[in-house]
Amino acid sequence: MAIFKGAGVAIVTPFDENLNVNYDKLGELIDYQIDNGTDSIIICGTTGESSTLTEREHMECIRYTAQKVAGRVPVIAGTGSNCTQTAIELSEDAKRAGADGLLLVTPYYNKATQKGLVQHFTLIAKAVDLPVVLYNVPSRTGCNLLPASTAQLFKEVDNIVAIKEASGNISQVVELMHRTQGDIDLYSGNDDQIVPLLSLGGIGVISVLSNILPRETHNIVADFLKGDIKASLQEQLRLIPLIEALFCEVNPIPVKKALNLMGLEVGSLRSPLTEMEEPNAQKLIKAMKDCGMKLA
């Protein structure tokens, strides 16, 4: 059984004026997401600036989210690391904190061979009795989890059940689904490729866009899965200019800007991320207005 079907939000981590985690605001964002149809909360991922959270903050964000969600939707915790043992420890802590699943990114910087990737994910998954979503995002990590390796992991490790595919390579996804007979739970990791990956057997998206348009992102998936492919595609295509604006600078710079423009006051970003450049901010504002969004 899938951890979730639909649109899961890769939720931002809000900060106060001193760049401390703003848990009250995180709670507001969680309620906003669930009230507007989001099917899962993914906490401490790339969009949540996990790379600049301390391990204590990381665990407290997961613990707080699990308590706040209180079973309304599944909570998936980002617990990946380029150190296998660290990822195991984070994953064990996430289970104790109440997470329903784990999101494990490929090792970054030190990277790994395909053999090393299989070993890395196998050791983590076998250490923690939670369903695992592999996360393939070569543009971030410099490391591409190839279809043969993913298929091996899926077939040999019972709790490796899904993948968030953000390679952008449709041919690679086709090969992956062929090698797994379409049985792996496939989530798009790119908001501009939701419908294409659904057409290959995907069951949802782990989304940046959902932070600002949760209902619309949910509907893209829901309409497709109920057979209204035309409506799903129309909404996907309508939102392409906004999606492009959300990625005109490195994520999560634009999406945090967008949330602040909406009046949701999620605060700034931790260094080395910086505030959005003004020309790009104007592009984002225009895209939001063109989609009918109201700004504060």
C-alpha positions as CSV (number, residue, x, y, z in Angstrom):
1,M,0.0,0.0,0.0
2,A,1.3,3.4,-1.0
3,I,2.4,5.9,1.7
4,F,0.2,8.4,-0.1
5,K,-1.4,9.1,-3.4
6,G,-1.7,12.7,-4.6
7,A,0.3,15.8,-3.9
8,G,2.7,15.9,-1.0
9,V,4.1,19.2,0.0
10,A,7.9,19.6,0.4
11,I,7.2,22.1,3.1
12,V,9.4,25.1,3.9
13,T,10.9,25.7,7.3
14,P,9.8,29.1,8.5
15,F,12.2,31.2,10.5
16,D,11.7,34.1,12.9
17,E,13.6,37.4,12.7
18,N,16.6,35.8,14.4
19,L,16.6,32.9,11.9
20,N,15.4,30.4,14.6
21,V,12.8,27.8,13.5
22,N,9.3,29.4,14.0
23,Y,7.3,26.4,15.2
24,D,4.1,28.4,15.6
25,K,4.3,29.4,11.9
26,L,5.2,25.8,10.9
27,G,2.0,24.7,12.6
28,E,0.0,27.3,10.7
29,L,1.5,26.2,7.4
30,I,0.7,22.5,8.2
31,D,-3.0,23.4,8.9
32,Y,-3.1,25.5,5.8
33,Q,-1.8,22.6,3.7
34,I,-4.2,20.0,5.1
35,D,-7.2,22.3,4.9
36,N,-6.5,22.8,1.2
37,G,-6.2,19.2,0.2
38,T,-2.5,18.3,0.5
39,D,-2.1,14.5,0.8
40,S,1.2,14.3,2.7
41,I,3.6,16.5,4.5
42,I,7.3,16.1,3.7
43,I,9.4,17.7,6.4
44,C,13.1,18.5,6.4
45,G,13.7,18.1,2.7
46,T,15.6,20.3,0.3
47,T,12.8,22.9,0.4
48,G,12.9,22.8,4.1
49,E,16.5,23.9,4.2
50,S,17.6,20.7,5.9
51,S,21.2,21.3,5.0
52,T,21.4,24.3,7.4
53,L,19.3,22.8,10.2
54,T,21.2,21.4,13.2
55,E,20.5,17.7,13.9
56,R,18.5,18.8,17.0
57,E,16.4,21.2,14.9
58,H,16.0,18.6,12.3
59,M,14.5,16.1,14.8
60,E,12.4,18.7,16.5
61,C,10.9,19.8,13.2
62,I,10.0,16.1,12.5
63,R,8.6,15.6,16.0
64,Y,6.6,18.8,15.9
65,T,5.2,18.0,12.5
66,A,4.1,14.5,13.5
67,Q,2.4,15.8,16.6
68,K,0.7,18.7,14.7
69,V,-0.5,16.5,11.9
70,A,-1.8,14.0,14.4
71,G,-2.6,11.4,11.8
72,R,-4.6,13.6,9.4
73,V,-2.1,12.8,6.5
74,P,1.1,10.8,6.4
75,V,4.3,12.6,7.5
76,I,7.5,11.7,5.5
77,A,10.7,12.8,7.1
78,G,13.8,13.7,5.1
79,T,16.6,11.8,6.8
80,G,19.1,11.3,4.0
81,S,22.8,12.0,4.4
82,N,26.1,11.5,2.6
83,C,27.2,9.5,5.7
84,T,25.3,6.1,5.9
85,Q,25.6,5.9,9.7
86,T,24.3,9.5,10.1
87,A,21.3,8.6,7.9
88,I,20.6,5.5,9.9
89,E,20.6,7.5,13.2
90,L,18.4,10.3,11.7
91,S,16.0,7.7,10.4
92,E,15.8,5.8,13.8
93,D,15.1,9.2,15.5
94,A,12.5,10.0,12.9
95,K,10.6,6.8,13.6
96,R,10.7,7.5,17.3
97,A,9.4,11.1,16.5
98,G,6.3,9.6,14.8
99,A,7.2,9.8,11.1
100,D,5.2,7.6,8.8
101,G,7.9,7.3,6.1
102,L,11.4,8.3,5.2
103,L,12.8,10.3,2.2
104,L,16.4,9.3,1.5
105,V,18.4,11.5,-0.9
106,T,21.3,10.1,-2.8
107,P,24.7,10.9,-1.1
108,Y,26.1,14.3,-2.1
109,Y,29.7,15.5,-2.5
110,N,31.3,12.2,-1.8
111,K,28.7,10.6,-4.1
112,A,29.1,6.8,-4.6
113,T,29.3,4.1,-7.3
114,Q,26.1,2.3,-8.1
115,K,27.3,-0.5,-5.9
116,G,27.8,2.0,-3.1
117,L,24.4,3.5,-3.6
118,V,22.7,0.1,-3.3
119,Q,24.7,-0.7,-0.1
120,H,23.9,2.8,1.4
121,F,20.2,2.5,0.9
122,T,20.0,-1.1,1.9
123,L,21.8,-0.5,5.2
124,I,19.5,2.4,6.1
125,A,16.3,0.7,5.1
126,K,17.1,-2.5,6.9
127,A,17.9,-0.5,10.1
128,V,14.5,1.2,10.3
129,D,11.1,-0.4,9.9
130,L,9.4,2.4,8.0
131,P,8.6,2.6,4.3
132,V,11.3,4.4,2.3
133,V,11.1,6.8,-0.6
134,L,14.3,7.1,-2.5
135,Y,15.1,10.6,-3.8
136,N,17.0,10.9,-7.0
137,V,18.0,14.5,-7.7
138,P,21.4,14.5,-9.6
139,S,21.3,18.3,-10.2
140,R,21.7,18.7,-6.4
141,T,23.8,15.8,-5.5
142,G,26.0,15.1,-8.5
143,C,24.9,11.5,-8.1
144,N,22.4,9.7,-10.3
145,L,20.7,6.6,-9.0
146,L,20.3,4.5,-12.2
147,P,17.2,2.5,-13.0
148,A,19.0,-0.9,-12.6
149,S,20.1,0.1,-9.1
150,T,16.6,1.4,-8.1
151,A,15.0,-1.8,-9.4
152,Q,17.5,-3.9,-7.5
153,L,16.7,-2.1,-4.3
154,F,13.0,-2.3,-4.8
155,K,13.1,-6.0,-5.4
156,E,15.6,-6.9,-2.6
157,V,14.6,-4.6,0.2
158,D,11.0,-4.9,1.4
159,N,10.5,-1.4,2.8
160,I,12.0,0.4,-0.2
161,V,8.7,1.1,-1.8
162,A,8.9,4.4,-3.7
163,I,11.1,6.9,-5.5
164,K,10.9,10.7,-5.9
165,E,12.3,11.1,-9.4
166,A,13.8,14.6,-10.0
167,S,16.4,13.7,-12.6
168,G,14.2,15.4,-15.3
169,N,15.1,12.5,-17.6
170,I,11.9,11.0,-18.9
171,S,13.7,8.2,-20.7
172,Q,15.3,7.2,-17.4
173,V,11.9,7.1,-15.7
174,V,10.6,4.9,-18.5
175,E,13.4,2.4,-18.0
176,L,12.8,2.5,-14.2
177,M,9.2,1.7,-14.6
178,H,10.0,-1.1,-17.1
179,R,12.5,-2.7,-14.8
180,T,10.1,-2.6,-11.9
181,Q,7.1,-3.7,-14.0
182,G,5.4,-0.5,-13.0
183,D,5.1,-1.6,-9.4
184,I,7.3,0.9,-7.6
185,D,5.4,4.0,-6.3
186,L,6.6,6.8,-8.5
187,Y,6.4,10.4,-7.4
188,S,7.4,13.3,-9.6
189,G,10.1,15.5,-8.0
190,N,9.6,18.2,-10.6
191,D,6.4,20.3,-10.6
192,D,6.6,20.8,-14.4
193,Q,6.6,17.0,-15.0
194,I,3.6,15.9,-12.8
195,V,1.4,14.8,-15.7
196,P,4.2,13.2,-17.7
197,L,5.3,11.0,-14.8
198,L,1.6,10.2,-13.9
199,S,1.3,8.9,-17.5
200,L,4.1,6.5,-16.8
201,G,2.4,5.0,-13.8
202,G,3.2,7.6,-11.2
203,I,0.9,8.1,-8.2
204,G,1.7,11.6,-7.2
205,V,4.2,14.5,-6.7
206,I,6.4,15.7,-3.9
207,S,5.9,19.3,-4.6
208,V,7.4,22.8,-4.1
209,L,4.4,24.4,-5.9
210,S,2.1,22.9,-3.2
211,N,3.5,25.4,-0.7
212,I,1.6,28.2,-2.4
213,L,-1.1,26.3,-4.4
214,P,-1.9,23.2,-2.5
215,R,-5.4,22.7,-3.8
216,E,-4.4,23.2,-7.4
217,T,-1.5,20.8,-7.1
218,H,-3.7,18.2,-5.4
219,N,-6.2,18.6,-8.2
220,I,-3.7,17.9,-11.0
221,V,-3.0,14.5,-9.5
222,A,-6.6,13.8,-8.4
223,D,-8.1,14.6,-11.8
224,F,-5.5,12.4,-13.6
225,L,-6.0,9.5,-11.3
226,K,-9.8,9.6,-11.7
227,G,-9.5,9.6,-15.4
228,D,-10.0,13.3,-16.2
229,I,-6.6,13.6,-18.0
230,K,-7.7,16.7,-20.0
231,A,-8.4,18.7,-16.8
232,S,-5.2,17.5,-15.2
233,L,-3.2,18.5,-18.2
234,Q,-4.9,21.9,-18.6
235,E,-4.0,22.8,-15.0
236,Q,-0.4,21.5,-15.4
237,L,0.0,23.7,-18.5
238,R,-1.7,26.7,-16.9
239,L,0.8,26.7,-14.0
240,I,4.0,26.3,-16.1
241,P,4.9,30.0,-16.0
242,L,4.5,30.1,-12.2
243,I,6.5,26.9,-11.8
244,E,9.3,28.4,-14.0
245,A,9.3,31.5,-11.8
246,L,9.5,29.3,-8.7
247,F,12.8,27.8,-10.0
248,C,14.4,30.9,-11.6
249,E,16.6,30.9,-8.6
250,V,17.7,28.0,-6.4
251,N,14.9,26.4,-4.4
252,P,13.6,27.4,-1.8
253,I,14.5,31.1,-2.4
254,P,11.6,31.8,-4.7
255,V,9.0,29.8,-2.9
256,K,9.8,31.5,0.4
257,K,9.5,34.8,-1.4
258,A,6.1,33.8,-2.8
259,L,4.8,32.7,0.7
260,N,5.9,36.1,2.1
261,L,4.2,37.9,-0.8
262,M,1.0,36.0,0.2
263,G,1.3,37.4,3.7
264,L,2.2,34.0,5.3
265,E,5.4,35.5,6.8
266,V,7.7,32.5,6.7
267,G,10.8,34.7,7.2
268,S,14.1,34.7,5.4
269,L,16.7,32.1,4.5
270,R,19.8,30.8,6.2
271,S,23.1,31.5,4.6
272,P,24.5,30.7,2.1
273,L,21.0,31.3,0.5
274,T,20.1,34.9,0.0
275,E,17.0,36.9,-0.8
276,M,15.7,36.9,-4.3
277,E,17.1,39.2,-6.9
278,E,14.7,42.0,-7.7
279,P,14.3,41.2,-11.4
280,N,13.4,37.6,-10.6
281,A,11.1,38.8,-7.8
282,Q,9.2,40.9,-10.3
283,K,9.0,37.8,-12.6
284,L,7.6,35.8,-9.7
285,I,5.0,38.5,-8.8
286,K,3.8,38.7,-12.4
287,A,3.5,34.9,-12.6
288,M,1.5,34.8,-9.4
289,K,-0.8,37.5,-10.5
290,D,-1.3,35.9,-13.9
291,C,-2.4,32.8,-12.1
292,G,-5.0,34.7,-10.2
293,M,-3.2,34.7,-6.9
294,K,-3.9,37.5,-4.4
295,L,-0.8,39.1,-2.8
296,A,-0.7,40.7,0.6
